[in-house]
Amino acid sequence: MPAFAVGGAEATGTTYDFVAKVSVGSGAGARGCSGALVAPQWIVTAADCFASDGKVAAGVPAVATTATVGRADLTETDGLVAPVVYLVPNLDRGVVLAKLATPATGITPVVVGASAPSTGDELTVAGFGRTATEWVPKKLHTGTFGVTAADDTALTIAGSSESSVICKGDAGGPALRSTSSGLELVALNQRTWQGGCLGETETRREAVEIRVDNLAGWIKQTTVADVSIFGTLADGHLTYSAIVSSSGDRLTTVTSTATLGFTPKALATLNANTLLATDTAGVLYRVDVTGVNPALTFNAPVKVGTGWTHDLLAYDGDGSLFGIAANTLRRYTVTSAKPEASNIINNTVIGSGFALKTLTATGPDWILGTTDAGVLRSYYIDPVGKWTGYSLVTTGWAGPTHLVSPGNGIYYARNGSGRLDWYTDGAPFDGKGTDIASHSSDPVDASGWNQTLLSAAPLRAFPQNAADVSVFGVDDTNHLTYTATDAFGAPIAAVTSAATLPFEAKAIATLNYDTVLVTATTGRLFRIDVTTTLPVLTFAAPVDLAGGWTHDMLAYDGAGSLFGIASGTLRRYTITSTKPVAANITANTSIGTGFTLKAFTTTGRGWILGNTSDGRLVSYNIDDAGKWTGYTLATSGWDIYTRLASPGNGMYYGVTAEGTVGYFRDAAPYDGKGTDIEGTASTPEAPRKWSSKLVSAVPFIS
């Protein structure tokens, strides 16, 4: 019988603060489990908590899940309650590592044991489930158990006293061994006979535990190693390596059993489980990774498109895919974590003459490469495609055959003999190489890196969710909302925060996937830092930035310009940070008066779109000097919309007072004409609904 807990003595004090209460789902289908904090942001628990058959997919939990740690008494308020945002299953054992939205600061994780339990050992087992006397206890209980049998993957244990029982209610509770240095984790609860539990007639008290002492390496690789590097071998096999960024230590390398089925030419990593690879015939494939440890597995590659003759590919973690073919640099916008052809848009030629030997991305809109002459070059490509290049180092970089970066100023260079060196850049976006530190005396490996292609997963990987468009909003009760939609405005997922904004919201502008600006009716401007979107929407306490923001509407163009309208006057501000404070909102400029718009949004760099009460759809271009040019795109029919939103790329959403969404596509959004706008308004038979009083889309280019 899976899913059980411990019926024994109530735990007191802080000794067992690392024990977690895991709540999976809600309502009639809700499940309760236990687990153990093994790193500040990770708990380990049983796979049965998330799937009755134990088959858990890597990624966002299928249903909303929260974990409570540092709280032996669930009626108290100490410790941490945080959403679970990512699951990493162990394919060979019924175990899952669950990542929390925020670290459990101040709570010491339990140490994973380094040796196997033996028959006769005494263990302490902890859990939050049913006991001998309570159906749903609010306090953590512990019991003492003896090991009666052990093999490579499991233990059999039995209670040392009548009060030591393991009952239905929680899976994944820790089995702990006492040592001279404290408690250490050796196993997790898996199955029990439930003898002695409330409501049970069974008399047998034995239970089976999943050993985790021999999973210590896997746990460390997942929770400590923060750099993931994928690669391809000459025979088409994939490789995965985990590296600790702070030390350069490689913890593991795994090679897939399966092959890609084609000869790879270029490789880019979108996120922890999605790769893009081209073949020598110019076909672009998406490779969905299903597991990386202890085995590297992936689904059959998905053909995305043709004509991809690029010699090099790199993804910046923020929606921009860069490719070089015949020394021409191109940029594409990727709008989904699992892209199909329609999700790779904005094919833009940045320029020619990019004769680079290697290519990687170091952060949003920044790429790095080496030349045959040994120059290390960095480039910044702004949202409209203008580039600025910098020679960071002028000699000594001819050796690397591969260059990869996960971001954060960390560079890895592999040479022809298979040596992988690592470097740290104290200021990766300053256009200078004087602060690049080499760790040549302590390479990642002196040899062994024989992959034909290498690519690092960006530490900041957007989009995380497989949605074409992300829209934030505020509802009538001042809850924050998040809607993930397809390219036609149909919701893929929609969530509302449990917490409310501590003010009455008036206007909203989305800066990026985790930062929203909201004004209050009192004129205060707040920054909202979103911590999770799916499966639950959470945010940090709003940051009060400034007063005097009496704007009726706000919109951000994704390229540094925030627009606001108050009493018909349009103003522009420059945003100089992804997480701005007051000092990062500068250049308050009055663009002009007479902007009596009913709703407005931005459609690209320096472009806004609005509608009027007499039904017109109007567009404005504001140049760098603040001069504006207006265009009437439609003369009637647009007065039904009380809200407008656009992520860019000619995609417009109009929301009526009733929440019905109309979707429109403008083939040439910056031509000043509306004749090429095609509408796919929601039909009464299949209405799309956005009920938020305020809406704002994440700009594709932000």
LUMNUMI-451226 format. One record per residue (C-alpha): residue in one letter; x, y, z; residue number from 1. Coordinates in steps of 0.5 Angstrom, whole numbers, always signed. Layout:
! LUMNUMI-451226
 aa     X     Y     Z   i
  A     X     Y     Z NUM
...
! end
This chain:
! LUMNUMI-451226
 aa     X     Y     Z   i
  M    +0    +0    +0   1
  P    +4    +6    -2   2
  A    +3   +13    +1   3
  F    +4   +13    +8   4
  A    +6   +16   +14   5
  V    +9   +15   +21   6
  G    +5   +14   +27   7
  G    +9   +15   +33   8
  A   +12   +21   +38   9
  E   +11   +28   +36  10
  A   +17   +32   +34  11
  T   +19   +38   +37  12
  G   +24   +43   +37  13
  T   +28   +44   +30  14
  T   +32   +37   +30  15
  Y   +27   +35   +24  16
  D   +26   +42   +21  17
  F   +28   +39   +14  18
  V   +22   +34   +14  19
  A   +17   +37    +9  20
  K   +10   +37    +8  21
  V    +8   +36    +1  22
  S    +1   +38    -2  23
  V    -1   +35    -9  24
  G    -7   +38   -12  25
  S   -13   +40    -9  26
  G   -20   +38    -7  27
  A   -22   +31    -8  28
  G   -16   +29   -12  29
  A   -11   +32    -7  30
  R    -6   +28    -4  31
  G    -1   +29    +2  32
  C    +6   +26    +2  33
  S   +13   +28    +6  34
  G   +20   +29    +4  35
  A   +26   +32    +6  36
  L   +30   +38    +4  37
  V   +37   +36    +1  38
  A   +39   +43    -1  39
  P   +36   +50    +0  40
  Q   +32   +50    -6  41
  W   +30   +42    -7  42
  I   +27   +37    -3  43
  V   +27   +29    -5  44
  T   +21   +25    -4  45
  A   +17   +19    -7  46
  A   +15   +19   -14  47
  D    +8   +16   -12  48
  C    +6   +23    -9  49
  F    +6   +25   -16  50
  A    +3   +19   -20  51
  S    +0   +13   -18  52
  D    +4    +9   -22  53
  G   +11   +12   -20  54
  K   +12   +15   -28  55
  V   +13   +22   -27  56
  A   +15   +27   -33  57
  A   +21   +32   -32  58
  G   +18   +39   -32  59
  V   +13   +43   -28  60
  P    +8   +39   -24  61
  A    +2   +37   -27  62
  V    -2   +40   -22  63
  A    -1   +45   -17  64
  T    +4   +43   -11  65
  T    +7   +46    -5  66
  A   +12   +44    +0  67
  T   +12   +46    +7  68
  V   +19   +46   +11  69
  G   +21   +48   +18  70
  R   +15   +47   +21  71
  A   +14   +41   +25  72
  D    +7   +44   +27  73
  L    +3   +46   +21  74
  T    -2   +50   +25  75
  E    +4   +55   +26  76
  T    +7   +60   +22  77
  D   +15   +59   +22  78
  G   +19   +56   +16  79
  L   +17   +56    +9  80
  V   +11   +55    +5  81
  A   +13   +55    -3  82
  P   +10   +52    -9  83
  V   +14   +46   -13  84
  V   +16   +49   -20  85
  Y   +20   +43   -23  86
  L   +21   +36   -22  87
  V   +27   +31   -23  88
  P   +25   +24   -23  89
  N   +30   +18   -22  90
  L   +28   +13   -28  91
  D   +31    +7   -24  92
  R   +28    +9   -17  93
  G   +21   +11   -15  94
  V   +24   +18   -13  95
  V   +23   +25   -15  96
  L   +27   +31   -13  97
  A   +22   +37   -13  98
  K   +25   +44   -14  99
  L   +22   +50   -10 100
  A   +20   +57   -12 101
  T   +25   +60    -7 102
  P   +30   +57    -3 103
  A   +29   +55    +5 104
  T   +33   +60    +8 105
  G   +35   +59   +15 106
  I   +33   +51   +15 107
  T   +39   +47   +14 108
  P   +38   +41    +9 109
  V   +39   +34   +11 110
  V   +46   +30   +10 111
  V   +45   +24    +5 112
  G   +48   +18    +8 113
  A   +55   +16    +4 114
  S   +54    +8    +7 115
  A   +49    +3    +6 116
  P   +44    +1   +12 117
  S   +45    -6   +15 118
  T   +41   -11   +18 119
  G   +40    -9   +25 120
  D   +41    -2   +24 121
  E   +36    +3   +28 122
  L   +33    +8   +24 123
  T   +28   +14   +25 124
  V   +23   +15   +21 125
  A   +19   +22   +20 126
  G   +12   +24   +17 127
  F    +6   +28   +17 128
  G    +1   +23   +15 129
  R    -4   +18   +19 130
  T    -2   +16   +26 131
  A    -5   +10   +31 132
  T   -10   +15   +33 133
  E   -11   +21   +28 134
  W   -13   +21   +21 135
  V   -10   +28   +19 136
  P    -5   +30   +24 137
  K    -3   +37   +24 138
  K    +4   +35   +27 139
  L   +10   +32   +25 140
  H   +11   +25   +28 141
  T   +17   +20   +29 142
  G   +18   +13   +30 143
  T   +24    +8   +31 144
  F   +25    +2   +27 145
  G   +30    -3   +26 146
  V   +33    -6   +19 147
  T   +31   -13   +18 148
  A   +33   -14   +11 149
  A   +37   -10    +5 150
  D   +39   -10    -2 151
  D   +42    -5    -7 152
  T   +35    -1    -8 153
  A   +31    -2    -2 154
  L   +30    -4    +6 155
  T   +25    -8   +10 156
  I   +24    -5   +17 157
  A   +20    -6   +23 158
  G   +17    -2   +28 159
  S   +22    -2   +35 160
  S   +15    -1   +39 161
  E    +8    -1   +39 162
  S    +8    +6   +37 163
  S   +12    +6   +31 164
  V    +8    +5   +26 165
  I    +8    +7   +18 166
  C    +1    +9   +16 167
  K    -3   +11   +10 168
  G    -3   +19    +8 169
  D    +4   +20    +6 170
  A   +10   +17    +2 171
  G   +17   +20    +1 172
  G   +18   +21    +9 173
  P   +25   +20   +11 174
  A   +29   +15   +14 175
  L   +34   +17   +18 176
  R   +41   +14   +21 177
  S   +44   +18   +27 178
  T   +51   +19   +27 179
  S   +56   +23   +31 180
  S   +55   +29   +27 181
  G   +48   +29   +27 182
  L   +42   +25   +23 183
  E   +43   +23   +16 184
  L   +38   +21   +10 185
  V   +39   +14    +8 186
  A   +32   +12    +5 187
  L   +25   +14    +4 188
  N   +18   +11    +6 189
  Q   +15    +7    +0 190
  R   +10    +1    +2 191
  T    +7    -1    +9 192
  W    +3    -6   +11 193
  Q    +0    -1   +16 194
  G    -1    -5   +22 195
  G    -3    -1   +28 196
  C    -6    +5   +24 197
  L   -12    +8   +25 198
  G   -18    +4   +22 199
  E   -14    -2   +20 200
  T   -15    -9   +22 201
  E    -8   -11   +19 202
  T    -3   -13   +24 203
  R    +3   -14   +20 204
  R    +8    -7   +22 205
  E   +13    -8   +17 206
  A   +15    -3   +11 207
  V   +19    -2    +5 208
  E   +24    +4    +4 209
  I   +27    +6    -2 210
  R   +35    +7    -1 211
  V   +37   +14    -3 212
  D   +44   +13    +0 213
  N   +47   +11    -6 214
  L   +43   +16   -10 215
  A   +48   +21    -7 216
  G   +51   +23   -13 217
  W   +45   +24   -17 218
  I   +42   +28   -12 219
  K   +48   +33   -12 220
  Q   +49   +33   -19 221
  T   +42   +35   -19 222
  T   +42   +40   -14 223
  V   +49   +43   -14 224
  A   +51   +42   -21 225
  D   +48   +49   -24 226
  V   +51   +48   -31 227
  S   +48   +43   -36 228
  I   +52   +42   -42 229
  F   +49   +38   -48 230
  G   +53   +35   -54 231
  T   +53   +30   -60 232
  L   +58   +25   -62 233
  A   +60   +23   -69 234
  D   +56   +17   -69 235
  G   +49   +21   -67 236
  H   +49   +20   -59 237
  L   +47   +25   -55 238
  T   +51   +27   -48 239
  Y   +50   +31   -42 240
  S   +55   +34   -37 241
  A   +53   +37   -30 242
  I   +58   +42   -28 243
  V   +59   +46   -21 244
  S   +60   +53   -24 245
  S   +63   +56   -18 246
  S   +69   +51   -18 247
  G   +69   +48   -25 248
  D   +68   +41   -22 249
  R   +64   +36   -27 250
  L   +60   +32   -23 251
  T   +58   +27   -29 252
  T   +57   +26   -36 253
  V   +52   +21   -39 254
  T   +51   +18   -46 255
  S   +45   +17   -49 256
  T   +44    +9   -51 257
  A   +39   +12   -57 258
  T   +42   +16   -63 259
  L   +39   +22   -66 260
  G   +38   +19   -73 261
  F   +41   +24   -77 262
  T   +48   +27   -77 263
  P   +48   +34   -73 264
  K   +51   +40   -76 265
  A   +49   +45   -71 266
  L   +46   +45   -64 267
  A   +43   +50   -59 268
  T   +40   +49   -52 269
  L   +33   +52   -51 270
  N   +32   +50   -44 271
  A   +34   +44   -39 272
  N   +30   +39   -43 273
  T   +29   +42   -50 274
  L   +35   +42   -56 275
  L   +35   +45   -63 276
  A   +39   +41   -68 277
  T   +40   +42   -75 278
  D   +43   +36   -80 279
  T   +48   +37   -86 280
  A   +42   +37   -90 281
  G   +39   +44   -87 282
  V   +33   +40   -83 283
  L   +32   +43   -76 284
  Y   +30   +39   -71 285
  R   +27   +39   -64 286
  V   +30   +34   -59 287
  D   +26   +33   -53 288
  V   +30   +31   -47 289
  T   +26   +26   -42 290
  G   +32   +25   -37 291
  V   +39   +26   -36 292
  N   +41   +22   -30 293
  P   +42   +16   -29 294
  A   +41   +15   -36 295
  L   +40   +21   -42 296
  T   +34   +19   -46 297
  F   +30   +23   -51 298
  N   +24   +23   -55 299
  A   +24   +22   -63 300
  P   +27   +28   -66 301
  V   +21   +33   -68 302
  K   +22   +36   -75 303
  V   +21   +44   -75 304
  G   +23   +46   -81 305
  T   +28   +46   -87 306
  G   +33   +51   -90 307
  W   +37   +51   -84 308
  T   +44   +51   -87 309
  H   +47   +55   -81 310
  D   +54   +53   -79 311
  L   +53   +55   -72 312
  L   +47   +56   -67 313
  A   +46   +59   -60 314
  Y   +40   +61   -56 315
  D   +41   +67   -51 316
  G   +36   +64   -46 317
  D   +31   +70   -47 318
  G   +27   +69   -54 319
  S   +33   +70   -59 320
  L   +36   +65   -63 321
  F   +42   +67   -67 322
  G   +45   +63   -73 323
  I   +51   +64   -77 324
  A   +51   +61   -85 325
  A   +57   +63   -89 326
  N   +59   +69   -84 327
  T   +52   +72   -84 328
  L   +49   +73   -77 329
  R   +41   +72   -77 330
  R   +37   +73   -71 331
  Y   +30   +69   -70 332
  T   +25   +70   -64 333
  V   +23   +63   -61 334
  T   +16   +64   -57 335
  S   +15   +57   -54 336
  A   +19   +52   -50 337
  K   +17   +47   -55 338
  P   +17   +50   -61 339
  E   +14   +48   -68 340
  A   +15   +52   -74 341
  S   +10   +57   -73 342
  N   +14   +59   -66 343
  I   +21   +61   -69 344
  I   +19   +68   -72 345
  N   +22   +74   -74 346
  N   +28   +72   -79 347
  T   +32   +78   -79 348
  V   +39   +79   -82 349
  I   +44   +82   -77 350
  G   +50   +83   -82 351
  S   +55   +80   -86 352
  G   +62   +79   -84 353
  F   +61   +75   -78 354
  A   +67   +70   -79 355
  L   +67   +66   -73 356
  K   +70   +60   -71 357
  T   +65   +59   -65 358
  L   +59   +62   -63 359
  T   +55   +62   -56 360
  A   +50   +67   -53 361
  T   +52   +70   -46 362
  G   +46   +73   -44 363
  P   +40   +77   -47 364
  D   +42   +80   -54 365
  W   +49   +78   -53 366
  I   +54   +73   -57 367
  L   +61   +71   -56 368
  G   +65   +68   -61 369
  T   +73   +66   -63 370
  T   +76   +68   -70 371
  D   +82   +63   -73 372
  A   +86   +69   -71 373
  G   +85   +68   -64 374
  V   +81   +74   -62 375
  L   +75   +73   -57 376
  R   +69   +77   -60 377
  S   +63   +80   -56 378
  Y   +57   +83   -60 379
  Y   +51   +86   -57 380
  I   +45   +86   -62 381
  D   +39   +91   -60 382
  P   +32   +89   -61 383
  V   +32   +93   -68 384
  G   +38   +89   -70 385
  K   +43   +94   -70 386
  W   +50   +91   -67 387
  T   +56   +93   -63 388
  G   +62   +89   -63 389
  Y   +68   +89   -58 390
  S   +75   +85   -58 391
  L   +75   +82   -51 392
  V   +82   +79   -52 393
  T   +86   +80   -59 394
  T   +91   +74   -58 395
  G   +91   +67   -55 396
  W   +84   +64   -57 397
  A   +85   +61   -64 398
  G   +86   +54   -60 399
  P   +78   +53   -58 400
  T   +74   +49   -63 401
  H   +68   +50   -58 402
  L   +66   +55   -54 403
  V   +59   +55   -49 404
  S   +56   +59   -44 405
  P   +50   +59   -39 406
  G   +51   +66   -38 407
  N   +53   +69   -31 408
  G   +60   +71   -34 409
  I   +62   +63   -35 410
  Y   +65   +61   -41 411
  Y   +68   +54   -43 412
  A   +73   +53   -48 413
  R   +74   +46   -51 414
  N   +81   +45   -55 415
  G   +82   +40   -61 416
  S   +85   +35   -56 417
  G   +79   +35   -52 418
  R   +81   +39   -46 419
  L   +75   +43   -43 420
  D   +78   +50   -40 421
  W   +73   +55   -36 422
  Y   +73   +62   -35 423
  T   +70   +67   -31 424
  D   +68   +74   -33 425
  G   +67   +79   -28 426
  A   +63   +84   -32 427
  P   +61   +80   -39 428
  F   +57   +86   -42 429
  D   +62   +92   -41 430
  G   +66   +90   -48 431
  K   +72   +89   -44 432
  G   +76   +83   -43 433
  T   +81   +85   -38 434
  D   +77   +82   -32 435
  I   +76   +75   -35 436
  A   +80   +70   -31 437
  S   +83   +64   -33 438
  H   +83   +58   -29 439
  S   +88   +54   -33 440
  S   +91   +51   -27 441
  D   +85   +47   -26 442
  P   +81   +45   -32 443
  V   +74   +42   -32 444
  D   +78   +36   -35 445
  A   +85   +35   -38 446
  S   +82   +31   -44 447
  G   +76   +27   -46 448
  W   +71   +32   -49 449
  N   +71   +29   -56 450
  Q   +64   +31   -58 451
  T   +63   +34   -65 452
  L   +58   +39   -62 453
  L   +57   +43   -55 454
  S   +51   +47   -52 455
  A   +50   +50   -45 456
  A   +43   +51   -42 457
  P   +42   +58   -41 458
  L   +42   +59   -33 459
  R   +36   +64   -35 460
  A   +32   +60   -40 461
  F   +25   +64   -43 462
  P   +20   +61   -44 463
  Q   +20   +56   -39 464
  N   +12   +55   -41 465
  A   +10   +52   -48 466
  A    +6   +58   -49 467
  D    +6   +63   -55 468
  V    +4   +69   -52 469
  S    +4   +70   -44 470
  V    -1   +75   -41 471
  F    -1   +78   -34 472
  G    -7   +82   -31 473
  V   -10   +84   -25 474
  D   -18   +82   -24 475
  D   -23   +86   -20 476
  T   -21   +84   -13 477
  N   -14   +86   -15 478
  H   -11   +79   -15 479
  L    -5   +78   -21 480
  T    -7   +73   -26 481
  Y    -3   +70   -32 482
  T    -6   +67   -38 483
  A    -1   +63   -43 484
  T    -5   +63   -50 485
  D    -3   +60   -57 486
  A    -2   +64   -63 487
  F   -10   +65   -63 488
  G   -11   +68   -56 489
  A   -14   +61   -54 490
  P   -12   +60   -47 491
  I    -7   +54   -46 492
  A    -7   +55   -38 493
  A   -10   +61   -34 494
  V    -8   +62   -26 495
  T   -10   +67   -21 496
  S    -5   +68   -15 497
  A    -8   +67    -8 498
  A    -5   +73    -6 499
  T    -8   +80    -7 500
  L    -4   +86    -9 501
  P    -4   +91    -3 502
  F    -7   +97    -7 503
  E   -12   +98   -12 504
  A    -9   +97   -19 505
  K   -10  +102   -24 506
  A    -5  +101   -30 507
  I    +0   +95   -32 508
  A    +6   +94   -36 509
  T   +10   +88   -37 510
  L   +17   +89   -37 511
  N   +19   +81   -38 512
  Y   +17   +74   -36 513
  D   +18   +76   -29 514
  T   +17   +83   -28 515
  V   +11   +87   -28 516
  L   +10   +95   -27 517
  V    +3   +97   -24 518
  T    +0  +103   -21 519
  A    -4  +104   -16 520
  T   -10  +109   -16 521
  T    -6  +113   -11 522
  G    -1  +115   -16 523
  R    +4  +110   -13 524
  L    +8  +106   -18 525
  F   +10   +99   -16 526
  R   +15   +93   -19 527
  I   +12   +86   -18 528
  D   +17   +81   -18 529
  V   +14   +74   -21 530
  T   +17   +68   -18 531
  T   +12   +63   -21 532
  T    +7   +63   -26 533
  L    +5   +55   -28 534
  P    +2   +51   -24 535
  V    +1   +57   -19 536
  L    +2   +64   -20 537
  T    +6   +67   -14 538
  F   +10   +74   -13 539
  A   +14   +77    -8 540
  A   +12   +83    -4 541
  P   +11   +89    -9 542
  V   +17   +94    -9 543
  D   +14  +101    -8 544
  L   +18  +105   -13 545
  A   +15  +112   -14 546
  G    +9  +117   -13 547
  G    +6  +122   -18 548
  W    +4  +116   -23 549
  T    -3  +118   -25 550
  H    -3  +115   -31 551
  D    -9  +112   -34 552
  M    -5  +107   -38 553
  L    +2  +104   -39 554
  A    +5  +100   -44 555
  Y   +12   +97   -45 556
  D   +15   +96   -52 557
  G   +20   +91   -50 558
  A   +26   +95   -52 559
  G   +27  +100   -46 560
  S   +21  +105   -47 561
  L   +15  +105   -42 562
  F   +10  +109   -45 563
  G    +4  +112   -41 564
  I    -2  +116   -42 565
  A    -5  +121   -37 566
  S   -11  +126   -38 567
  G    -9  +125   -46 568
  T    -2  +127   -45 569
  L    +3  +121   -48 570
  R   +10  +121   -44 571
  R   +16  +116   -45 572
  Y   +21  +114   -40 573
  T   +27  +110   -41 574
  I   +28  +103   -37 575
  T   +35  +101   -36 576
  S   +34   +95   -32 577
  T   +30   +89   -32 578
  K   +29   +90   -25 579
  P   +28   +97   -24 580
  V   +28  +101   -18 581
  A   +27  +109   -18 582
  A   +34  +111   -21 583
  N   +33  +106   -27 584
  I   +26  +110   -30 585
  T   +29  +116   -33 586
  A   +28  +121   -39 587
  N   +21  +123   -37 588
  T   +19  +126   -44 589
  S   +13  +129   -46 590
  I   +11  +126   -53 591
  G    +5  +130   -54 592
  T    -3  +132   -52 593
  G    -9  +130   -55 594
  F    -8  +122   -54 595
  T   -15  +121   -52 596
  L   -15  +113   -53 597
  K   -20  +108   -50 598
  A   -14  +103   -49 599
  F    -7  +102   -52 600
  T    -1   +97   -52 601
  T    +6   +97   -55 602
  T    +7   +93   -62 603
  G   +15   +94   -62 604
  R   +20   +98   -61 605
  G   +18  +106   -61 606
  W   +11  +103   -63 607
  I    +4  +104   -60 608
  L    -3  +102   -62 609
  G    -9  +104   -59 610
  N   -17  +105   -60 611
  T   -22  +111   -60 612
  S   -29  +111   -57 613
  D   -31  +113   -64 614
  G   -29  +106   -66 615
  R   -22  +108   -70 616
  L   -16  +104   -69 617
  V   -10  +108   -69 618
  S    -2  +107   -69 619
  Y    +4  +111   -67 620
  N   +11  +111   -68 621
  I   +15  +115   -63 622
  D   +23  +116   -66 623
  D   +29  +117   -61 624
  A   +28  +124   -61 625
  G   +21  +124   -59 626
  K   +17  +126   -65 627
  W   +11  +122   -67 628
  T    +8  +120   -73 629
  G    +0  +117   -73 630
  Y    -3  +113   -77 631
  T   -11  +111   -78 632
  L   -11  +103   -79 633
  A   -19  +103   -78 634
  T   -24  +108   -78 635
  S   -30  +104   -75 636
  G   -31   +98   -71 637
  W   -26   +98   -65 638
  D   -30  +101   -60 639
  I   -32   +95   -57 640
  Y   -25   +93   -54 641
  T   -24   +96   -47 642
  R   -17   +93   -47 643
  L   -11   +92   -52 644
  A    -5   +87   -52 645
  S    +0   +86   -56 646
  P    +7   +81   -55 647
  G    +9   +84   -62 648
  N   +10   +81   -69 649
  G    +4   +84   -71 650
  M    -1   +80   -66 651
  Y    -6   +84   -63 652
  Y   -11   +82   -58 653
  G   -18   +86   -56 654
  V   -22   +85   -50 655
  T   -29   +87   -49 656
  A   -32   +89   -43 657
  E   -35   +82   -42 658
  G   -28   +79   -43 659
  T   -29   +76   -50 660
  V   -22   +76   -54 661
  G   -21   +78   -61 662
  Y   -15   +76   -64 663
  F   -12   +80   -70 664
  R    -6   +79   -75 665
  D    -2   +85   -78 666
  A    +2   +82   -84 667
  A    +6   +89   -84 668
  P    +5   +92   -77 669
  Y   +10   +98   -78 670
  D    +7  +100   -85 671
  G    +2  +105   -83 672
  K    -4  +101   -86 673
  G    -9   +97   -84 674
  T   -11   +94   -90 675
  D    -7   +88   -88 676
  I   -10   +86   -81 677
  E   -14   +80   -81 678
  G   -19   +79   -75 679
  T   -21   +72   -72 680
  A   -25   +75   -67 681
  S   -28   +70   -62 682
  T   -35   +67   -64 683
  P   -41   +66   -59 684
  E   -40   +58   -60 685
  A   -33   +58   -58 686
  P   -31   +65   -54 687
  R   -24   +66   -51 688
  K   -25   +70   -45 689
  W   -20   +74   -41 690
  S   -23   +77   -35 691
  S   -18   +81   -32 692
  K   -20   +89   -32 693
  L   -12   +90   -34 694
  V    -8   +86   -39 695
  S    -1   +86   -41 696
  A    +3   +82   -46 697
  V   +10   +80   -45 698
  P   +14   +83   -51 699
  F   +17   +78   -55 700
  I   +23   +82   -55 701
  S   +24   +84   -48 702
! end
